[in-house]
Amino acid sequence: MKQNIETVKSCKGGLISFATTKKYANIACQSDGFYIVLSDRAIPQYIVRKIGNENSFILPVRILKAYGLVTTANIKKMSDTQYFVTSNNPVEDIPQILNGESIIDLTPIPDLSQSINTYKRVMVESKVMLKEGFRLGSLKKVVLHFGQQQYIEMTKATEEDQNTYPTIYEIYEEYGRNFQHYAGEMLTFIKDEMNEDTFVVPKTFLKLVNMTSTSEVRICKLADGRVVIAPPQTKCEITKQIIEPVQHKAVKVRICEDCNDHLSDTEKLLNLQKEYTLKYNLFEIEKNKMQTEADKAKDELASMNETMKQCIAAANKTQQNNKILVDMIIEIKESHEKEIGKLKERIEDANDYKVAFQNISRITSNMLAGKNDNYGDGLEIVV
């Protein structure tokens, strides 16, 4: 493949396309243009855009303005996944990632059981009515969590917050009215609502957490003053355990009809897997202890060998009780070697158990994933 091939592509309205099957376009800006790196993962240090079904994505308006791009862009192909877009004018204020963007959500999980006040409310056209004591004023700092953690947190926006984070309108301009171009798990912005008694939940958040504009939500007031809006808890259809979306989202898996008819057997298998997991972890601890003992025994044996050499040297000099001394040392050495052999056998047993545990984990995963050549339409269940 030829490198550094220069072409002209249409970028009218910011829409640009590439022949690719990758999921994300990662953009790195510099003064004379910007790089586009196509990848199956969103790179945290880059400005990231989702690639749509037509292998295209929308460049942010601020990038179009900064580099003077109107209808076309001069693009240099560096490789199959890397391109460089040349600027039409010199750029002093190089576009950076917006404050408040987070590709990965590493926020400490709030403990809703410690809330000082909680109530439930059915939304009306995506609006949540806020009781007195939950109202933060019209100007709020809003943090959306829609990755593995799923909830909204709000605080009263301080002057520092207003100087740090983008407004909701800047977010609209960057990612669309429904945040459809956003690729991260967490997003922070400032929102000014005329009615401080209500909060409008973004439609994209509702879609990502499998809710509608009339779903019931939980509203919690935390001790630090934050107000949290969270989806309702759900129950695992296999283990019957409660799933807290604030901690981790529920997922749907497709199981075959035969597995659906034997959910109780699947539950037993999952419980068995948990039991084996616990035992496996205990065996790993025991194995590490045995390995430590074996290493210690080896060190002692090495010390004994050194002592034997010194004793033999001394015995050769004195020629007294030579045979008794040597026989005693050899007997001690053989005893240590037997102990080491026993420890090795116990470690091999632990490794055999590890293989058995991996096999049953694989069988369980295949059953939950519906890997059966004879399954019907199947059924989606929440786990």
Stockholm file with secondary structure:
# STOCKHOLM 1.0

chainA/1-383         MKQNIETVKSCKGGLISFATTKKYANIACQSDGFYIVLSDRAIPQYIVRKIGNENSFILPVRILKAYGLVTTANIKKMSDTQYFVTSNNPVEDIPQILNGESIIDLTPIPDLSQSINTYKRVMVESKVMLKEGFRLGSLKKVVLHFGQQQYIEMTKATEEDQNTYPTIYEIYEEYGRNFQHYAGEMLTFIKDEMNEDTFVVPKTFLKLVNMTSTSEVRICKLADGRVVIAPPQTKCEITKQIIEPVQHKAVKVRICEDCNDHLSDTEKLLNLQKEYTLKYNLFEIEKNKMQTEADKAKDELASMNETMKQCIAAANKTQQNNKILVDMIIEIKESHEKEIGKLKERIEDANDYKVAFQNISRITSNMLAGKNDNYGDGLEIVV
#=GR chainA/1-383 SS CCSSEEEEEECGGGEEECSCCCSEEEEEEETTEEEEEEESSCCTTSEEEECCTTSEEECCHHHHHHTTCSSEEEEEECSSSEEEEECSSCCSSCCCCCTTEESSCCCCCCCGGGCSEEEEEECBTTEEECCTTSCCCSEEEEEEEESSSEEEEEEECCHHHHHHSCBHHHHHHHHCTTCTTCCCSEEEEEEECSCTTEEECCHHHHHHTTCCTTCEEEEEECTTSCEEEECCCEECTTTCCEECTTTSCCCEEEECHHHHHTHHHHHHHHHHHHHHHHHHHHHHHHHHHHHHHHHHHHHHHHHHHHHHHHHHHHHHHHCSSHHHHHHHHHHHHHHHHHHHHHHHHHHHHHHHHHHHHHHHHHHHHHHHHTCCTTCCSCEEEEC
#=GC SS_cons         CCSSEEEEEECGGGEEECSCCCSEEEEEEETTEEEEEEESSCCTTSEEEECCTTSEEECCHHHHHHTTCSSEEEEEECSSSEEEEECSSCCSSCCCCCTTEESSCCCCCCCGGGCSEEEEEECBTTEEECCTTSCCCSEEEEEEEESSSEEEEEEECCHHHHHHSCBHHHHHHHHCTTCTTCCCSEEEEEEECSCTTEEECCHHHHHHTTCCTTCEEEEEECTTSCEEEECCCEECTTTCCEECTTTSCCCEEEECHHHHHTHHHHHHHHHHHHHHHHHHHHHHHHHHHHHHHHHHHHHHHHHHHHHHHHHHHHHHHHCSSHHHHHHHHHHHHHHHHHHHHHHHHHHHHHHHHHHHHHHHHHHHHHHHHTCCTTCCSCEEEEC
//
